[in-house]
């Protein structure tokens, strides 16, 4: 049964859905029933999940936790009551599958009350439980949560280690010496995705100690994954994005070699090459970087048009040296022929002379909208803005 069904039109009762979730051998069908319960998200489902959590059966307890973790999704209902039930379970339950489900559920709700009790389980002997702990702590910048994730970046289990590194790398904006040291310790990890996460997190924090290792990764990019999967492989994607973020001139020769050879069709490699000089100039001028959103549209009357809206400024200099800038909207015609999306987007970077430096959307979605071809919102990860005031092109 489709999980896209409107919860108001779901014909199965809550009791039926729970029975399916507990007994269905097909895992996808069982999870579809859980999703239906999530979307129903009413008091009846809450109380049914509460009853499951109080059951002597670990399988029923785990299901109860799974229901509570995303009850009402995408807009959670009864989050406070759900957290109270889950935390009570966390105090007494010892079954590994239940503890794993509790970590995942609390991670979805993202309540800070879960940090301390979850962190106390970081040395649990079962790797799947430790993985649940990591998931439960993702996105929390609390000192205890960060300390626990740092500890788990050294875990012997590869998935625990990888997700803990991901948590420090991308899920928090916090930048401390301890976080950078933990990420640096993982840049030579034997697991490709773990070391890619570490490199990307350090690139986001502009730690130039990664340059030699990043250069090595780019020189050995073919060993990360089959080149025919260049747009799908996560580790390779992060390595190239790290090169975009760090914007260092020592990486340009290997990036250009990749662009002329095995990765000639990879738009991210071209973006890394294009954006590096602008990043260098921004640093030299004491500029700040800002996030923004790009949208492109083609109409019969005006051809291609684009709009770039700038959001909150992101700092690349020590605190106190950044000035707030007014959000602006830039739009104008683009003289490009209809064709490959990537070519259009890169042409837009060329056409707009306001130092748009780095498009972070590999394959924007096409949508037909009111007779117009709308290329879904691309994403400029960084836009250079001089500190002196108005944007201009040097």
C-alpha positions in Angstrom: 0.0 0.0 0.0 1.3 3.4 -0.9 2.7 5.5 2.0 1.5 8.6 0.1 -2.1 7.9 1.1 -3.8 10.8 3.0 -3.9 9.7 6.7 -7.5 10.8 6.7 -8.3 8.2 4.0 -6.2 5.4 5.5 -8.8 2.6 5.8 -6.9 0.3 8.2 -7.4 0.8 12.0 -4.6 1.6 14.3 -4.9 -1.9 15.7 -4.6 -3.4 12.2 -1.6 -1.3 11.4 0.2 -2.3 14.6 -0.5 -6.0 13.9 0.9 -5.6 10.4 4.0 -3.8 11.8 4.6 -6.7 14.2 3.8 -9.7 12.0 4.5 -8.8 8.4 7.6 -10.6 7.1 8.1 -8.1 4.3 10.1 -5.4 6.0 8.9 -2.7 3.5 5.3 -3.5 4.1 5.8 -3.6 7.8 7.4 -0.2 7.8 4.7 1.2 5.5 2.3 0.4 8.4 4.5 2.3 10.8 4.6 5.3 8.5 0.8 5.2 8.3 0.7 5.4 12.1 3.2 8.3 12.0 1.0 10.2 9.7 -2.2 9.5 11.6 -0.4 10.9 14.6 -3.4 11.3 16.9 -4.1 10.6 20.6 -5.2 7.1 19.8 -1.9 6.2 18.2 0.0 7.8 21.1 -1.8 5.7 23.6 -1.4 2.6 21.5 2.4 3.3 21.3 2.5 3.9 25.0 0.9 0.5 25.6 3.5 -1.2 23.3 6.3 0.5 25.2 5.0 -1.0 28.5 4.8 -4.5 27.0 7.2 -7.2 28.3 8.0 -8.0 24.6 11.2 -6.3 23.3 9.7 -6.4 19.8 6.6 -4.5 20.9 8.7 -2.1 22.9 10.9 -1.3 19.9 7.8 -0.8 17.7 6.4 1.6 20.3 9.6 3.6 20.3 9.6 3.6 16.5 6.1 5.0 16.4 6.7 7.7 19.0 9.9 8.9 17.4 8.1 10.3 14.3 4.5 10.5 15.6 2.7 13.1 13.4 5.6 13.3 10.9 6.4 15.6 9.2 5.0 17.9 12.0 5.5 16.0 15.2 2.5 15.6 17.6 2.8 15.0 21.3 6.6 15.4 21.4 6.8 16.1 25.1 4.7 13.1 26.1 6.7 10.9 23.6 10.0 12.0 25.1 8.8 11.3 28.6 7.8 7.8 27.7 11.1 7.2 25.8 13.3 8.5 28.6 11.5 6.3 31.1 12.2 3.3 28.9 15.9 4.4 28.6 16.2 4.2 32.4 15.2 0.6 32.7 15.4 -1.3 29.3 18.4 -3.3 28.6 17.5 -5.1 25.3 19.9 -4.0 22.6 17.2 -3.7 19.9 15.0 -1.6 22.2 18.0 0.7 23.1 18.8 1.1 19.4 15.2 2.1 18.7 15.2 4.5 21.6 18.3 6.3 20.3 16.8 6.6 16.8 13.4 7.8 18.1 15.0 10.4 20.4 17.2 11.6 17.5 14.1 12.3 15.4 12.5 14.3 18.2 15.7 16.1 19.0 15.0 17.0 22.6 18.0 18.1 24.7 16.7 16.1 27.7 17.9 13.0 25.9 21.5 14.0 25.8 22.7 12.9 29.2 21.0 9.5 29.4 22.0 8.7 25.8 25.6 9.7 26.4 25.9 7.3 29.4 25.5 4.4 26.9 28.4 5.4 24.7 30.4 2.4 25.8 27.7 -0.2 25.4 29.2 -3.5 24.1 26.7 -3.8 21.2 27.7 -1.7 18.2 24.1 -1.2 17.0 23.2 0.4 20.4 26.2 2.8 20.0 25.0 3.7 16.5 21.6 4.5 18.0 23.3 6.7 20.5 25.2 8.6 17.8 21.9 9.1 15.9 20.2 10.4 19.0 22.9 13.0 19.5 23.1 14.4 16.0 22.6 18.1 15.7 23.1 18.9 19.4 25.8 21.4 20.3 25.7 20.7 24.0 29.1 20.0 25.5 28.2 16.5 26.6 26.7 15.6 23.2 29.8 16.9 21.4 32.2 15.1 23.8 30.3 11.9 23.3 30.4 12.2 19.5 34.2 13.0 19.7 34.7 9.8 21.7 32.7 7.7 19.2 34.7 8.9 16.2 37.3 6.5 17.6 34.8 3.6 17.8 36.0 0.2 16.5 32.8 -0.2 14.5 33.0 1.5 11.2 29.3 2.7 11.0 29.5 4.1 14.5 32.7 5.9 13.7 31.4 7.1 10.3 28.2 8.6 11.7 29.9 10.2 14.7 32.3 11.9 12.3 29.4 13.0 10.1 27.8 14.4 13.2 30.8 16.6 14.0 31.5 17.4 10.3 28.1 18.5 9.0 25.4 18.4 11.6 26.7 21.2 13.9 28.2 24.6 13.1 30.3 24.6 16.3 34.0 25.0 15.7 36.4 24.2 18.5 39.9 22.9 18.7 38.6 19.6 20.1 36.3 19.1 17.1 39.0 19.9 14.6 41.4 17.6 16.4 38.8 14.8 16.3 38.2 15.3 12.6 42.0 15.5 11.8 42.4 12.1 13.5 40.0 10.6 10.9 41.4 12.0 7.7 43.4 8.8 7.2 40.7 6.5 8.3 40.6 3.2 6.3 36.9 3.8 5.7 36.5 6.1 2.6 33.3 7.8 3.8 34.6 8.5 7.3 37.8 10.2 6.1 35.7 12.1 3.4 33.4 13.3 6.2 36.4 14.4 8.2 38.0 16.3 5.3 34.7 18.0 4.4 34.1 19.1 8.0 37.6 20.5 8.2 37.2 22.3 4.8 34.0 23.9 6.1 36.1 25.1 9.1 38.9 26.3 6.8 41.6 24.1 8.4 44.4 24.2 5.8 46.2 21.3 7.5 44.1 19.0 5.3 45.6 20.3 2.0 48.2 17.5 1.6 45.7 14.8 2.4 43.0 16.3 0.2 45.5 16.5 -2.6 46.3 12.8 -2.1 42.6 11.9 -2.1 42.1 13.8 -5.4 45.1 12.1 -6.9 43.7 8.7 -6.0 40.0 9.5 -6.7 39.6 6.5 -8.9 40.3 4.3 -5.9 37.4 5.7 -4.0 34.6 4.4 -6.3 34.0 3.3 -9.9 34.0 6.4 -12.1 30.7 5.5 -13.7 29.1 6.2 -10.4 30.7 9.6 -10.1 27.4 11.4 -9.3 26.2 8.7 -6.8 29.2 7.9 -4.7 29.0 9.8 -1.4 32.7 9.7 -0.5 33.9 11.0 -3.9 31.2 13.7 -3.8 32.4 14.9 -0.4 36.1 14.9 -1.4 35.3 17.2 -4.3 33.0 19.4 -2.2 35.8 19.7 0.3 38.0 21.0 -2.5 35.3 23.6 -3.3 35.0 24.7 0.3 38.7 25.0 1.0 39.5 26.9 -2.2 43.2 26.4 -2.0 45.6 27.1 -5.0 47.7 23.9 -4.4 44.6 21.9 -5.4 44.2 23.5 -8.7 46.7 21.4 -10.7 45.1 18.1 -9.7 41.6 19.5 -10.1 42.4 20.7 -13.7 43.9 17.3 -14.4 40.7 15.6 -13.3 38.6 18.0 -15.3 40.6 17.3 -18.4 40.5 13.5 -17.8 38.3 11.1 -15.9 36.0 13.7 -14.4 35.6 16.0 -17.3 31.8 16.0 -17.0 31.7 16.5 -13.2 30.2 19.9 -12.7 31.6 20.0 -9.1 35.2 19.8 -10.3 34.6 22.7 -12.6 33.0 24.7 -9.8 36.0 24.0 -7.6 38.3 25.3 -10.3 36.1 28.4 -10.9 35.6 29.2 -7.3 39.1 28.9 -5.9 40.5 32.2 -7.3 37.4 34.1 -5.9 37.8 32.5 -2.5 41.5 33.5 -2.5 40.5 37.0 -3.4 37.9 37.1 -0.7 40.4 36.2 1.9 42.9 38.7 0.7 40.3 41.5 0.8 38.9 40.5 4.1 35.6 39.6 2.7 32.9 37.5 4.1 31.0 34.7 2.4 27.2 34.4 2.3 24.7 31.7 1.5 22.0 32.2 -1.2 19.5 30.5 -3.4 19.4 30.5 -7.1 16.4 29.8 -9.4 16.3 29.8 -13.2 13.3 30.0 -15.4 12.7 29.8 -19.2 9.8 31.6 -20.7 8.9 32.1 -24.4 8.9 35.9 -23.9 12.1 36.5 -22.1 14.2 33.3 -22.5 16.3 32.3 -19.5 16.1 34.4 -16.4 17.7 33.9 -13.1 17.4 35.2 -9.6 19.9 35.0 -6.8 18.8 35.8 -3.2 21.5 36.2 -0.6 20.9 35.0 2.9 22.7 35.3 6.2 26.4 36.1 5.9 28.9 33.4 6.8 32.2 34.4 8.4 35.6 33.4 7.1 37.5 35.8 9.4 38.0 36.0 13.2 35.0 37.2 15.1 34.4 40.9 15.0 35.7 41.5 11.5 32.4 40.8 9.7 29.8 43.4 8.9 26.1 42.6 8.3 25.0 43.0 4.7 21.6 43.8 3.3 19.9 40.9 1.6 19.5 41.7 -2.1 17.8 40.0 -5.1 19.6 40.0 -8.4 17.8 39.1 -11.6 18.4 39.5 -15.3 18.3 37.8 -18.7 20.8 35.1 -19.6 21.8 34.6 -23.2 22.2 30.8 -23.3 20.6 28.1 -25.5 18.3 25.5 -23.9 20.4 22.4 -23.2 22.1 20.6 -20.4 21.2 21.9 -17.0 24.8 22.1 -15.8 25.8 24.1 -18.8 23.0 26.6 -18.1 23.9 26.9 -14.5 27.6 27.4 -15.2 26.7 30.0 -17.9 24.8 31.8 -15.2 27.9 32.0 -13.0 29.7 33.5 -16.0 27.0 36.0 -16.8 26.4 37.4 -13.4 29.3 39.6 -12.6 28.7 39.8 -8.8 31.2 37.1 -7.9 28.8 34.1 -7.5 31.4 31.5 -6.8 30.0 28.0 -6.1 26.9 26.2 -7.2 26.2 23.2 -4.9 23.4 21.4 -6.8 24.5 18.5 -9.0 21.2 17.9 -10.8 18.4 20.4 -10.2 15.0 18.9 -10.9 13.0 20.0 -13.9 9.3 20.9 -13.4 6.7 22.0 -15.8 4.9 24.9 -14.3 2.3 27.0 -16.0 3.7 26.3 -19.4 7.2 27.2 -18.3 10.3 25.0 -17.8 11.4 25.7 -14.3 14.8 24.4 -13.2 14.4 23.7 -9.5 16.2 25.9 -7.0 19.9 25.5 -7.4 22.1 26.4 -4.5 25.0 28.8 -4.2 27.0 27.6 -1.3 29.0 30.8 -1.2 28.8 34.3 -2.7 31.6 36.7 -2.3 30.8 40.2 -0.9 33.3 42.9 -0.3 33.2 44.3 3.2 33.2 47.9 1.9 29.5 47.9 1.0 27.8 47.3 -2.3 28.5 44.1 -4.2 30.8 44.6 -7.2 33.0 42.6 -9.5 36.7 43.4 -9.1 
